């Protein structure tokens, strides 16, 4: 196990971007190529039409014209869960299915399909196919649901969105939990994951995706079951999801998906490190055996990406903690759901009523 944490405060200005390239016939060609590799648009036997699993029931709401899918349960202070991956039908709030009921004993839980993921609609404009578009979508979701200040938890790429959201709207975030290494953590070189992915098939896409997910998990058969796979592949086969993939392939979201975004991220790291805008309690929650932050040259994971990110968050914020769960991978919250729920609830409850720490 490990421990430490940092916090950060804000970055109130809105993030804007320039328009990307106009799509061409490549979109249609890509959709035609993808269609046979994914599940059919109609749910197979045992798959719910709303993609729900584990006895949960999904809801939908309009967020600025974007039909948005989410799970909601419990009462008390709002806790928003952001899933990892993104820009595909198979990445969705379903990944929190083992945690929602447990966390709902303590909080008003909302687990939302991010923009262009799961069964949430795609952006209206191509310029919003990137993390900044996702931040705006979550901001509008919080407003539409009238949540006020929230506890925010994000996994992997969802952890990156949570980090960016907290920097843009610190006044809305009571506590921030970033689960697992993701796009927000500094690159430290070739990872163990890269080698594992070489053995994954390229086609069909369904099997390639399942192989990638299993390479990230330490206990894949514990973390995922057939119901999870079936629902994910059903959502990935929806016309909306095929359009998502085709749009990304055709360049939607640029220029804020490449070098321009990396430059923006480096500027954000520097601002967090030197100015300390994020001053809410922050928890980094890692799996010891996460191949995402396990460098290829290391016999055991030394979490060099995590250490670098922790140093950035903690430079100006004394309320940052880092917990590392042993014998756990990138999906440690699904591998050990009860422990994860306990740790998250304990962290948040500890900081209730605590005095604000000085920078």
HUFEN-V629928 format. One record per residue. N is the residue number from 1. RES is the residue in three letters. PSI is psi as a letter, one per 40 degrees, with the letter a starting at -180 (* if undefined). Layout:
BEGIN
N&RES&PSI  N&RES&PSI
END
This chain:
BEGIN
1&UNK&i  2&UNK&i  3&UNK&i  4&UNK&i  5&UNK&i  6&UNK&i  7&UNK&i  8&UNK&i  9&UNK&c  10&UNK&a  11&UNK&g  12&UNK&d  13&UNK&i  14&UNK&i  15&UNK&h  16&UNK&i  17&UNK&i  18&UNK&i  19&UNK&i  20&UNK&a  21&UNK&i  22&UNK&h  23&UNK&i  24&UNK&a  25&UNK&e  26&UNK&d  27&UNK&d  28&UNK&d  29&UNK&d  30&UNK&d  31&UNK&d  32&UNK&d  33&UNK&d  34&UNK&d  35&UNK&d  36&UNK&e  37&UNK&e  38&UNK&i  39&UNK&i  40&UNK&i  41&UNK&d  42&UNK&h  43&UNK&i  44&UNK&i  45&UNK&h  46&UNK&e  47&UNK&h  48&UNK&i  49&UNK&d  50&UNK&e  51&UNK&e  52&UNK&i  53&UNK&i  54&UNK&f  55&UNK&e  56&UNK&i  57&UNK&h  58&UNK&i  59&UNK&i  60&UNK&i  61&UNK&i  62&UNK&h  63&UNK&g  64&UNK&f  65&UNK&e  66&UNK&h  67&UNK&h  68&UNK&h  69&UNK&i  70&UNK&i  71&UNK&i  72&UNK&h  73&UNK&i  74&UNK&a  75&UNK&i  76&UNK&a  77&UNK&i  78&UNK&h  79&UNK&h  80&UNK&h  81&UNK&h  82&UNK&h  83&UNK&i  84&UNK&a  85&UNK&b  86&UNK&i  87&UNK&f  88&UNK&i  89&UNK&d  90&UNK&e  91&UNK&h  92&UNK&i  93&UNK&e  94&UNK&d  95&UNK&e  96&UNK&e  97&UNK&d  98&UNK&e  99&UNK&d  100&UNK&d  101&UNK&d  102&UNK&d  103&UNK&d  104&UNK&e  105&UNK&e  106&UNK&d  107&UNK&i  108&UNK&g  109&UNK&h  110&UNK&h  111&UNK&h  112&UNK&i  113&UNK&h  114&UNK&i  115&UNK&h  116&UNK&e  117&UNK&i  118&UNK&b  119&UNK&e  120&UNK&h  121&UNK&i  122&UNK&i  123&UNK&i  124&UNK&d  125&UNK&i  126&UNK&d  127&UNK&e  128&UNK&e  129&UNK&g  130&UNK&i  131&UNK&d  132&UNK&d  133&UNK&d  134&UNK&d  135&UNK&d  136&UNK&d  137&UNK&d  138&UNK&d  139&UNK&d  140&UNK&d  141&UNK&d  142&UNK&d  143&UNK&d  144&UNK&d  145&UNK&e  146&UNK&f  147&UNK&d  148&UNK&a  149&UNK&h  150&UNK&i  151&UNK&h  152&UNK&h  153&UNK&h  154&UNK&h  155&UNK&h  156&UNK&b  157&UNK&d  158&UNK&d  159&UNK&d  160&UNK&d  161&UNK&d  162&UNK&d  163&UNK&d  164&UNK&d  165&UNK&d  166&UNK&d  167&UNK&d  168&UNK&d  169&UNK&f  170&UNK&d  171&UNK&e  172&UNK&e  173&UNK&h  174&UNK&d  175&UNK&i  176&UNK&h  177&UNK&h  178&UNK&h  179&UNK&h  180&UNK&i  181&UNK&i  182&UNK&a  183&UNK&e  184&UNK&e  185&UNK&i  186&UNK&i  187&UNK&h  188&UNK&e  189&UNK&a  190&UNK&h  191&UNK&i  192&UNK&d  193&UNK&d  194&UNK&d  195&UNK&d  196&UNK&d  197&UNK&d  198&UNK&d  199&UNK&e  200&UNK&i  201&UNK&i  202&UNK&d  203&UNK&i  204&UNK&i  205&UNK&d  206&UNK&d  207&UNK&d  208&UNK&d  209&UNK&d  210&UNK&d  211&UNK&d  212&UNK&d  213&UNK&d  214&UNK&d  215&UNK&d  216&UNK&d  217&UNK&i  218&UNK&d  219&UNK&g  220&UNK&d  221&UNK&e  222&UNK&d  223&UNK&d  224&UNK&i  225&UNK&i  226&UNK&d  227&UNK&d  228&UNK&d  229&UNK&d  230&UNK&d  231&UNK&d  232&UNK&d  233&UNK&d  234&UNK&d  235&UNK&d  236&UNK&d  237&UNK&e  238&UNK&i  239&UNK&d  240&UNK&d  241&UNK&d  242&UNK&d  243&UNK&d  244&UNK&d  245&UNK&d  246&UNK&d  247&UNK&d  248&UNK&d  249&UNK&d  250&UNK&e  251&UNK&e  252&UNK&i  253&UNK&e  254&UNK&i  255&UNK&e  256&UNK&f  257&UNK&e  258&UNK&b  259&UNK&d  260&UNK&d  261&UNK&d  262&UNK&d  263&UNK&d  264&UNK&d  265&UNK&d  266&UNK&d  267&UNK&d  268&UNK&d  269&UNK&d  270&UNK&d  271&UNK&d  272&UNK&d  273&UNK&d  274&UNK&d  275&UNK&e  276&UNK&f  277&UNK&d  278&UNK&h  279&UNK&e  280&UNK&i  281&UNK&h  282&UNK&h  283&UNK&h  284&UNK&h  285&UNK&h  286&UNK&i  287&UNK&h  288&UNK&d  289&UNK&f  290&UNK&h  291&UNK&e  292&UNK&d  293&UNK&f  294&UNK&h  295&UNK&i  296&UNK&d  297&UNK&e  298&UNK&h  299&UNK&d  300&UNK&i  301&UNK&h  302&UNK&e  303&UNK&f  304&UNK&d  305&UNK&d  306&UNK&d  307&UNK&d  308&UNK&d  309&UNK&d  310&UNK&d  311&UNK&d  312&UNK&d  313&UNK&d  314&UNK&e  315&UNK&d  316&UNK&e  317&UNK&h  318&UNK&e  319&UNK&f  320&UNK&h  321&UNK&i  322&UNK&h  323&UNK&h  324&UNK&h  325&UNK&h  326&UNK&i  327&UNK&f  328&UNK&i  329&UNK&a  330&UNK&d  331&UNK&f  332&UNK&d  333&UNK&d  334&UNK&d  335&UNK&d  336&UNK&g  337&UNK&d  338&UNK&d  339&UNK&d  340&UNK&d  341&UNK&d  342&UNK&d  343&UNK&d  344&UNK&d  345&UNK&d  346&UNK&d  347&UNK&d  348&UNK&d  349&UNK&d  350&UNK&d  351&UNK&e  352&UNK&h  353&UNK&e  354&UNK&i  355&UNK&i  356&UNK&h  357&UNK&i  358&UNK&i  359&UNK&*
END
